[in-house]
Amino acid sequence: MAGALGAEVILIERDIVGGAAHLWDCIPSKALIATGAELAELQRARSMGLQASGRLDLDALADRVRSIEERLHTSVRDLLASQGVHCLAGTARFTGPRTVTAETASGAEAVDADVVLVATGSRPRVPDWAPVDGDRILTTRDAYRIREVPRHVVVIGSGVTGVEFTHMFRALGAGVTLVVSRQQVLPKKDPEVAAVLEDAFLQRGVSLLKGARAHAVERTTDGVVVRCDDGRVVEGSHAVLAVGSIPNTDGIGLDVAGVAVDAGGYVTVNHNCLTSVPHVYAAGDVSGKLPLSSVASMQGRKIAEHCMGLHNRPHRHLDYDKAASAIFTDPEVADVGLAEAEAFASGRKIRVTKVPFSANAKSLIEGDPRGFVKIISDPATGVVLGGSIVGQSAAELISVLAVAVTNNLKVGDILDSLLVHPALAESLAEASS
C-alpha cells in the first residue's frame, strides 16, 4: 500500500514473505483442516444415499500444503515487486532511532528510514513444565509437519487454536483428548456456540477433560503423559501445546530506538498504530491487538495511509471491537461485534434473535442442520451490534454481519435484502425479523 502511494519501501524478512500466516499458522492449518473436512463430507455422504470411502495420503497432503504456500509466497512477492518494494532477505534490528541493520547472507546492511514499521509477529508460548522436543511433545507449529497420523493426541488448551487442532487431528483419524482448563471450550465465546461445538466433538469421539489445568508433560517410551493440577492424568502418543503466544520483540533493538513495550513484551501503539516513537509503527501480533491476519492487514493499510499523510482528511479509524473472526472447526464458528454475555455483564439493553439452521432448507438439503445464527441489535434503533454463527460456512456468512456492524446498518436492512433461495444466508434474514 505504501509503495502504491509513492513511498520508497524496503521490506526485511528472515523467512518467507507473508510471515507466520503463510509458514505455520493460517495456511498450513486451514489446508489440513480442509482435507479433514472432505473426509467428514465423505462420511456424511452415506446419509445422503452415497457409498463413499476415502484414503488419506499424507505425502500428497504435504505436497499440497507446500504447493499452496509456494503459490502464495510467489504471488505476494510479485505483488510487492509490482509496487516497487525492495525485499531484503535477512534479520533486522534497530541500531539507532532511524537506522535498521539487516544481517544478510552477504553481510550486514544498514538502512536509514523516515518511517519504520515493526511487524515481527509472535511465536507459540512454551511453559516451563513442557519439554518440547518436536517429536512427541509439540508446539502448534511442530504439529503441521506430521509424517503419520498420531495414535492419540492430547491437545492442551481449548481456545481457538486448541479446538482447531482438535478438529484437524480427529478428522484425520487420530484419537484426541482436549484438556479444557475452564468449564467450556472457547471460554471467551458465546456459551451456546461452545455447546454446539462440544456436542460435535463428543459425537465424533473426542474426549473432553473439563476443569483440568495441565501442569506437567512427560515423555514415555512410546508416548506422553500429561498431568493436571487436580490429579488427573492423560496418556497419549503425542501432546500439542496450544497455550497462547508471545511477541517477537526481544533482540530487535527496540530499546535502542526508544520504543516502549508493555509487561507482556508487546509494542504499545495508539489508534494510528504509532508507537512511543513518532516515526515508528507496529502492526500484527506484535502490537498486542487482535491476533488475526485480517487485522494485521488492515493495520498495514492504515499505517501506509497515515505515514503518507492521507489521514489529514476524514477517515475511519480502526475499531477492533468490530473485527470479524472465525474458527475453522466442524462445525465452523464465527462472530463479530458485541457479544450477548458482554452486553448483559455491562447492563446494556439488547435484542437477541436466534434461528437454528435446522429450519433452513439449504442446510437440510446438504445434510448438515447443526448450529444457528444469533444477531444482537439495539432494541430502540434496530442497529446491528453483533452476531454469532455456528454451522457450515459460518466464516463466510459472518461477512454479512460484519458489514452491518461496521456500517451501523439495521436489522431491517438485512431483512429487506432479496437473498437467494435456497441458501444458508436466508437464516440471517430470519434472524433479522
N, C-alpha and C positions, 0 to 999 in steps of 0.2 A: 504493500500500500504506500509506504514511504517512497519507494522507487517510482511508483506511478505518479506520485505528486511532485516528482522532480528532485528528490534528495539523492545524494551520493551515499550508497549503503554498502557496508561491509558486514557480512554475516560470518561469525566464527562458530564452528560446530565441531565437536570432537568425535561424534559417532556417525549419525545419519541425519540428513535434513528431514525434519518432521519430528525428530526427538522421540521421547518416550512413547508417545501415542503410536508412532509407526513401529518402533522397535519392540516394545514389550507390553504395552497396555491395550489401547483400544483395538488396534487392527489384528494382532495375533489372537487375542481372546475372542473377539467377535467372529473371526474366521472359524475358530474351533467350535464356538457356540453354534454357528450356522450349520456346521456339519452335524452337531448333536441334534439340532432342531430337525434336520432332514431325516435323521434316524427315528426321531419321535414321530414324524409325519408318516413314515413307513409303517410304524406300529399302529398309528391311528387309522391308517387306510383300511385296516381289516374291518373296522366298524362301518366302513362305507362300502363294503362289498368287494374289496380288493384283497387278493392274496399277494403280499409283498414281503420280501426279505432284503436285508442289507448286510454287507460285509465291510467292516472298517479296514481300510488300507492306510496305516499310519504313515508309510513312506510317501504315498500320494498326497495325503493330507499335509505333510510337512512341506512338500514341494509346492503345494497350492498357497500355503501361507507365505513362503519365501517369494513366490511369484507376485502375490498381491503387494507385499512390502516393496519389492523392487519397482513395480509399476508406479506405486505412489511416490517413491523416492525420486524416480526419473521425472515424473510429471511435475513434482514440486520444484525440482532443480531447473527444469525447463521454464517453468513459470517465473521463477526468480531471475533467470538469465534474460528473459524477455523484457524485464523491467530494469535491466542493467545492474542487478545486485551482484556484487563480487563475493563468492563463497570461499572462505579460507578454512582449510581443514587443520584444526589444532585445538589446544586447550588454552583458554584465556584467563587472565587475571588483571585487575586494576594495578597499575604501577604509579598512578597519580590520579588526581581528580578528573582529568580529561584524557588520560592515556591508558590504553589497554595493550598488554603484550600477549601475543599468541605464541605458544610453543608448537611449532610445526615440524614436519619431518625434515625440513631443510634448515631448522634453527629457529631462533626467536625473531619475531617480527613485531615491532611497535606500531601502534595505530593511534593517532590523535583524532579526537572526535568532538564535535559540538554537542552531540547528544549520544547517550549510551542507554541501551535497553538490556536489562538483565532478565533473561528468560531461561534459567538453568534447570528448572523443573524440580522434581523430588525423587526420592527412592524409597523402597519399602523399609518400614521400621522393623528392626530385628531386636527383640527384647534380650536382656542378658541371659535369661533362662532357656533360650532356644539356640542350641549349637548348630546353626545352618551349615550343611555340608554339600548342598546342591545335588545330592543323590537320593537320600531318603527324607531329610528334613529340608524343606524348600521354602524360598520366598515365592511370591506370586510370579515373579519374572523367571525363576528357575522352572516353574511348573509348565510353561508353554512348550518347552522342548522335550516332550515326553517321547521315549523310544518304544514304550509299550504301555498298554492300558494298565494302570495300577490295580492291584487286587482290592485294596480298601484304603481310601484316602480319608484322613482326619483333617477337616478344614477348621482352623482356629480363627474365629472372627466371623460375625454374621451381619456385617454391614454390606454395602453394595458389592465390593469385591468378593467378599466371602460367599455370598449367595450366588454370584455369577459362576464362581469356580465350583460350587456345589452342583449347580445345574450342569455345567460343562462336563465334569467327570462322571456324573451319573448318566448323562446322555450318551457318553462314550462307552458305558458299560461297567464302570468301576463301582464298587460299593463305597458309600460315603457316610461319614458321621460328621455332623456340623455342630461344633461347640458354640453354644449361644450364651453369652455372659448375662443377658437380660432374660425377660420372660417372653420375648417375641423376637423373631428375626427382623432385620431392618428397624432397629429401635428408634430411629428418627423419622420413620414414615408412618402413615396412617395405619392404625391397628387393624382396620378392616382389610386394607390392602395386604398387610403382612399375613393375616389369617388365610387369605386365599392362596398365597404362595406357600405357606406352611402346609396346608392341606395337599397341594400339588406335590410337594416334596415327600410327604408321608405316603401318598398313594403310589409314588414311584420307588418306594423302598429306602428313602433317606432316613437315617436315624438323627433325631434332634435331641441334643443334650442341653436342656434349658437351665438357666441359672447356674451355669458352670463357668468359672473363670480359670483358664489354663494357667499354670504357673511353672510347669516343667515339661520338657520333651526329652526323651532318651532314645538313643539308637540301640536296637537289639540286633541279634544275629541276622534276622531276615525281615526286620520291620522297625516299627517305632512304638513307644508307649507315651501317651500324653496324660499327665497328672493334673487334676484340678484342685483348687483350694478347698473344696468341700469333701475331698477324699475320693471322689470318683476317678476311675481310671479307664482310658480308652486305648485299645490296641489297633494298630493298622499297619499297612505296608509302607505308607508314606504319610507325612504331615505337611500341610501347606499353611504358612502364616499369612493371614490377611488382617493384620492388626494396625493398619494405618501407614502413614508415610512421614518422612522428614525432608525438609527442604535442602537443596544442594546449594548452600550458601557458604559453607566452610571452604577455605583455601582459595577464594577468588578475589581476595583483596578488598572486600567491601569496607574494611576499617581504614584502608589507605585512602579510599575515595571519600570517606566520611559518611557512608550510607548506613543508616540506622536499621537494626533488626530487633524483633521482639524477643521475648523469653524463649519462644519456640524456634528461633532462628529464621523466621520468615521476615522478608523485607517489608517494612511498613510503607504503605502508599496512601495517597489521598484519592479523591473521586476522579482525578485525571490520571491515576496510576503513577504519579510523581512520588519519588522517594524524598527523604530529608534533604537531598541534594537537588537543586533546581533543574539540573540538566540530565539527571539520571532517572530513568523509569524502570518499573518492574512489571512483568506480566506472567500469567500462568500460575502453576502451583506455588512457585517461589513467592508470590505476592500474598499468600495466605488467604485468598478469596476462594470461591468455589473451585475445587479441583476438577474442572471439566474442560475438555478440548474446545468446546464451543465458546466458553467464557474466555479462555486464553486467546482464541482467535479474535473475538470481539474487542478484547483489551488491546491487542496489537493494532487493530484498525483505528481505535480511538486514540491511541498513543501517536500513531502516524499523523492523524489529523491535527492533534494538539500541537505536536512539535513543529508542524509545518504552518501553524498559525490559523488553521481553519476554525478553531473554536472561538474566534473573535465574533462570529456570527451565531445566531440562535441554533442550538443543537440539543440533542437528547443525551443526558449523562447516562452512564452505565447504572442500571438498577439490578443488583444481584438478586434481590428478592423476587424478581420476575423471570429468572432464568429457568428454562425447562430442563428437566433431567430424565434419564431413562435407565432402567436396569434390564439387561438382556437375559432374563431367565425365561423359563417356560412355566407359567405364562409371563409375558413381559409386564413390567411395572413402569409407570411414568407419572410425573407430577409437575406442577408449575404453580407459582404464586402462593397465596395464603393457604395454610393447612387448617383443617377443621379443628384439630386439637389446639393449635396455636391460637386460633380465634377465641375458643372457649376459655383458654388459660388467661387471655388478656381481657376477657369480658366483652369482647366485640360482638355485636349482633350480626348474625349472618343468616342466609337462607341456604340450606343444603338440599340438593336434589340428587337422587341416585337411581340409576337404571341398570338392571342386570343385562348382560349380553345374552342370557337365556331367552330374552324377549326379542332378540334381533334375528331377523330371517337369515342374514348372511352368515352369522355365527353358527346357526343350526345347519345350514347347507354345508358348511365346512367342517361340521362335526366337532366344534370346539366352543361350547357356550360358557366357558368359565369366565368369571370376573364381572366387572361392572365399570360404569362411568359415573363419577361423582363430580358435581360442579358446585363451587362455593361462590355465592353472589351477595351483593348488598341488597337487603330487603327493601330499602327505601328507593334506590335508584335503578336496581337491576344490573348494575355494572358487575362484570365477571371479575372476581377477586382471585380465583384459583381453581384448581381441579386435580383430581387423581384418577388414573385409569389403570386397571389391572386386567389383562387379557391379551389376546392375539393382536398384534400390530399397535400396541399401546404407544410405542415410541414414535410411530407415525401420526397417530390420532392426536397426541398431545400438542402437536404443532398448531392445530386449530385453536385450542385453548390458550396457547402461548401468544398467538397473535391477538386474541381477545384481551388477555390480561395486559399485554404491553400497550395496547392502543385504547384501553378503557372502554371497550365495546360492552354492550349489554347482552343479556341472555336473549333478548328479543331479536338481536342482530343475527344470532346463530339460528334461532327458531325460524326466522323469516327467510333463511337461505334455502334455495331449492337444491337439495342434495340428491345424490344418486341413490336409486333403489334397485336391487338390494345392496346395501353397503354397511359396514360397521359404523361409519360416520353418522348413520341415522340415529344411533344411540346418543350422540352429542346433542342432536336436536330434541330428542325425547327428554333428555336431562335438562334442557333449557326451557321446557314448558311449565 
